[in-house]
């Protein structure tokens, strides 16, 4: 039996230019606030011989705002996976993920669990097929809670030690705890639900590819596309996502990390303006730029300065999501 693990604690102060994470018109400002943050991470891998592998991780993070306590948040996430290798090129197992977020009127629990099948015919190729059950509970507006199966296939090919290419495809049919809204009538009116009542059902398709380079510097470029087709008026959305991430070492033992994401959203039927089609998490569903400068102080301590900027549009409503976050943190590594 062999165990490998690590732990990390990151704490510090920060300033948020849009603490409430609001979409607003261009003539309306957002409310800024400072906050204290903390992030703890645990992860480990346990191996029983050459065939059995168990891995897990647990993260907990919190934010305490100075003047807007309604935006305080606590987020916990856990993942556990166990696989058994067989027939030389295969491994089968189970995998589960849980995420719970509380605060800022965006309380939710996201649960995913199922079976995985891995295929690794050579050191250069690995393929994974996964089928799971998915339950999402959105407590502030329970009508946006859903359940359904999740299916995904992913593959990675390593050209050599420095270059690799990954692809994935997924399909997630969802049934919601609400009825489907009918199209708007000629007067612009809209019934709350169809009669007879029809449950809201969405089909979510996704796919993408990622290229990675690992050498004197690190660079990753990815493109993904998701199409959420709903039988409820105004809830369909299509999203393209382009992301480039890079890391490079600088003089004086500094490490500079940067990531830029552009993800325009298309609402085929216009926008049904709800918090669920805007932002559940700060870096989901909007374009962003993040920069991080890290300075190791010794074997255990890192000091870092971070900037994150977020930009999103709701063109049908002429609303904008603009947010800047600057933080200074001290990280302890074990």
C-alpha positions in Angstrom: 0.0 0.0 0.0 1.3 3.5 -1.0 -0.1 6.9 -0.1 0.7 10.3 -1.5 -1.1 13.5 -0.4 -0.8 17.2 0.1 -2.5 20.1 1.8 -2.7 23.8 1.2 -4.1 26.8 3.1 -4.5 30.2 1.5 -5.7 33.3 3.3 -5.7 37.1 2.8 -7.7 40.3 2.1 -9.3 41.4 -1.2 -11.4 44.1 -2.9 -14.4 43.4 -5.1 -15.8 46.1 -7.4 -19.2 44.3 -7.8 -19.7 42.5 -4.5 -23.4 41.6 -5.3 -22.4 40.2 -8.7 -25.2 42.2 -10.5 -26.0 42.6 -14.1 -26.9 46.3 -14.5 -27.6 48.8 -17.2 -24.7 50.9 -18.4 -26.1 53.9 -16.5 -26.1 52.1 -13.1 -23.1 51.5 -10.9 -22.2 48.5 -8.8 -21.4 48.3 -5.1 -17.8 47.6 -4.1 -16.7 46.1 -0.9 -13.6 44.5 0.7 -13.6 40.9 2.1 -11.4 38.4 3.8 -11.0 35.0 2.2 -9.8 31.6 3.2 -9.2 28.4 1.1 -8.2 25.0 2.3 -7.4 22.0 0.1 -6.7 18.4 0.8 -6.0 15.7 -1.8 -4.5 12.2 -1.8 -4.0 9.0 -3.7 -3.9 5.6 -2.2 -2.6 2.6 -4.2 -3.0 -1.0 -3.4 -0.4 -2.7 -5.5 -0.5 -2.0 -9.3 -4.2 -2.5 -9.9 -6.3 -0.7 -7.3 -6.2 3.1 -7.0 -8.3 5.3 -4.7 -8.1 9.1 -5.0 -9.9 11.9 -3.3 -10.0 15.6 -2.6 -11.8 18.1 -0.4 -11.9 21.9 -0.7 -13.5 24.5 1.6 -13.5 28.2 0.9 -15.2 31.2 2.5 -15.5 35.0 2.1 -16.4 37.5 4.7 -17.4 40.9 3.4 -16.9 44.0 5.5 -20.0 46.0 4.7 -22.3 43.7 2.8 -22.7 40.6 5.0 -25.5 39.2 2.7 -22.8 38.4 0.2 -20.8 36.2 2.6 -20.2 32.7 1.1 -19.1 29.3 2.1 -18.3 26.7 -0.5 -17.4 23.0 0.0 -16.4 20.5 -2.7 -15.4 16.8 -2.4 -14.5 14.2 -4.9 -13.8 10.4 -4.5 -12.8 7.9 -7.1 -11.8 4.2 -7.0 -10.7 2.1 -10.0 -9.5 -1.4 -10.5 -7.3 -2.3 -13.5 -8.0 -5.5 -15.5 -7.2 -7.2 -18.8 -3.9 -5.2 -19.1 -5.4 -2.1 -20.9 -8.6 -1.4 -18.9 -9.7 -0.1 -15.5 -13.3 0.1 -14.1 -14.5 2.0 -11.1 -16.8 4.4 -9.5 -16.6 8.2 -9.1 -18.5 10.8 -7.1 -18.5 14.5 -6.8 -20.3 16.8 -4.4 -20.4 20.6 -4.2 -22.3 22.8 -1.8 -22.5 26.6 -1.9 -24.2 28.8 0.7 -24.6 32.5 0.8 -25.4 35.5 -1.4 -28.9 34.1 -2.4 -27.2 31.4 -4.5 -27.5 28.4 -2.3 -27.1 25.1 -4.1 -26.0 21.5 -3.8 -24.6 19.7 -6.9 -24.3 15.9 -6.7 -22.9 13.6 -9.4 -22.0 9.9 -9.1 -21.6 6.9 -11.4 -19.3 4.4 -13.1 -16.2 5.0 -15.1 -14.4 2.8 -17.7 -10.8 3.6 -18.6 -8.9 2.3 -21.7 -5.1 2.9 -21.9 -3.6 0.9 -24.8 -0.3 2.7 -24.6 1.5 5.3 -22.5 0.5 7.9 -25.1 -3.3 7.3 -25.1 -5.9 7.2 -22.5 -9.7 7.1 -23.0 -12.5 7.4 -20.4 -16.2 6.7 -20.6 -18.4 7.8 -17.7 -22.1 7.5 -17.0 -23.5 9.2 -13.9 -26.6 10.3 -12.1 -26.9 14.0 -11.6 -29.0 15.9 -9.0 -28.8 19.7 -8.7 -30.7 21.5 -5.9 -31.1 25.3 -6.2 -32.6 26.3 -2.9 -33.4 29.9 -3.5 -35.5 29.0 -6.6 -36.3 25.4 -6.4 -38.0 25.4 -9.8 -34.4 25.5 -11.2 -33.4 22.2 -9.5 -33.1 19.3 -11.9 -32.1 15.6 -12.1 -31.0 13.2 -14.9 -28.2 11.1 -16.3 -24.9 12.4 -17.4 -22.8 10.7 -20.1 -19.3 11.7 -21.2 -16.5 10.3 -23.3 -13.0 11.9 -23.2 -9.6 11.0 -24.7 -6.1 12.3 -24.5 -3.1 11.7 -26.8 0.4 12.6 -25.8 2.6 13.3 -28.8 5.7 13.4 -26.6 6.6 14.7 -23.1 5.7 18.3 -24.0 2.7 18.2 -26.3 -0.7 16.6 -25.8 -4.2 16.9 -27.2 -7.5 16.1 -25.4 -11.1 15.9 -26.7 -14.4 15.3 -25.0 -18.1 15.0 -25.7 -21.1 14.9 -23.3 -24.9 14.6 -23.3 -27.0 15.5 -20.2 -30.8 15.3 -20.4 -32.3 17.1 -17.5 -35.8 17.1 -15.9 -36.6 20.2 -13.8 -38.8 20.8 -10.8 -41.0 23.1 -12.8 -43.3 23.2 -15.7 -42.3 24.5 -19.2 -43.2 28.1 -20.1 -45.1 28.5 -23.4 -44.0 31.0 -26.0 -45.1 34.6 -25.6 -48.5 35.5 -27.1 -49.1 38.3 -29.7 -49.6 40.8 -26.9 -46.3 39.9 -25.2 -48.3 38.1 -22.5 -47.2 34.7 -21.2 -48.9 32.1 -19.0 -46.8 30.9 -16.1 -47.1 27.3 -17.3 -48.5 25.2 -20.1 -52.0 23.8 -19.7 -52.1 20.8 -19.3 -48.9 21.1 -17.3 -45.7 19.8 -19.0 -42.5 19.4 -17.1 -39.5 21.5 -18.2 -36.9 19.2 -19.9 -33.6 20.3 -21.3 -31.1 18.4 -23.5 -27.5 19.6 -22.9 -24.9 18.7 -25.5 -21.2 19.6 -25.0 -17.9 19.0 -26.7 -14.5 20.5 -27.0 -10.7 20.0 -27.4 -7.6 21.1 -25.5 -4.0 21.4 -26.6 -1.3 21.6 -23.9 2.4 22.3 -23.9 4.8 21.6 -21.0 8.3 22.9 -21.4 10.3 26.0 -20.4 6.9 27.5 -20.0 3.4 26.1 -19.8 0.6 26.8 -22.3 -2.9 25.5 -22.7 -5.5 26.4 -25.3 -9.0 25.0 -25.3 -12.3 25.4 -27.1 -15.6 24.0 -26.0 -19.3 24.4 -27.1 -22.4 23.7 -25.2 -26.0 23.7 -26.4 -28.8 23.7 -23.8 -32.1 23.1 -25.7 -35.1 23.6 -23.5 -38.8 23.1 -24.0 -39.4 26.1 -21.7 -39.5 29.5 -23.4 -36.5 31.7 -22.9 -34.3 29.0 -21.2 -32.4 27.8 -24.2 -28.8 28.9 -24.4 -25.8 28.2 -26.6 -22.3 29.0 -25.5 -18.8 29.0 -27.1 -15.8 29.0 -24.8 -12.3 29.9 -25.8 -9.6 29.8 -23.1 -5.8 30.3 -23.1 -3.7 29.7 -20.0 0.0 30.2 -19.6 2.6 30.1 -16.9 6.2 31.3 -17.0 9.1 31.7 -14.5 10.5 35.2 -14.0 13.7 36.4 -12.3 13.9 36.4 -8.5 12.0 33.1 -8.3 8.7 34.7 -9.4 6.1 32.7 -11.2 3.5 34.5 -13.5 0.3 32.7 -14.4 -2.3 34.1 -16.7 -5.6 33.0 -18.1 -8.1 34.6 -20.5 -11.5 33.3 -21.4 -13.9 34.5 -24.0 -17.4 32.8 -23.9 -20.2 34.5 -25.7 -23.7 33.3 -25.1 -26.5 33.1 -27.6 -30.1 33.0 -26.4 -32.2 31.9 -29.4 -35.5 33.1 -27.9 -34.2 36.1 -26.2 -33.2 36.3 -22.6 -35.4 35.2 -19.7 -33.7 37.3 -17.1 -33.2 35.2 -14.0 -30.2 34.7 -11.7 -29.9 31.2 -13.1 -29.0 32.4 -16.5 -26.6 34.9 -15.3 -24.0 33.9 -12.6 -24.0 31.1 -10.1 -20.3 31.3 -9.6 -18.0 34.2 -10.2 -16.1 32.7 -13.2 -18.9 30.7 -14.8 -20.7 31.8 -17.9 -18.9 35.1 -18.4 -15.6 36.1 -20.1 -12.7 36.7 -17.8 -9.0 37.6 -17.4 -7.0 36.4 -14.4 -3.4 37.1 -13.5 -1.4 35.7 -10.6 2.1 36.5 -9.5 3.6 34.0 -7.0 6.8 34.5 -4.9 8.0 31.5 -2.8 9.2 32.6 0.6 10.5 29.2 1.6 9.7 25.6 1.2 6.3 25.9 2.9 5.2 29.5 2.3 4.1 31.4 -0.9 3.0 35.0 -1.3 0.8 35.8 -4.3 -0.9 38.8 -5.8 -4.0 38.1 -7.9 -6.3 40.1 -10.3 -9.5 38.8 -11.8 -11.7 40.7 -14.2 -15.1 39.5 -15.5 -17.3 40.7 -18.3 -20.7 39.5 -19.5 -23.5 40.9 -21.7 -27.2 40.3 -21.9 -27.7 42.1 -25.3 -31.5 41.7 -25.4 -31.8 43.5 -22.1 -28.8 45.8 -22.6 -27.4 44.7 -19.2 -23.7 44.3 -18.4 -21.8 42.2 -15.8 -18.5 43.9 -15.0 -16.4 42.9 -12.0 -12.8 43.4 -10.8 -11.3 41.5 -7.9 -7.8 42.2 -6.5 -6.4 40.0 -3.7 -3.1 39.4 -1.7 -2.7 36.0 -0.2 -0.3 33.9 1.9 -0.3 30.2 1.1 0.9 27.4 3.4 1.8 24.1 1.7 2.2 20.8 3.4 
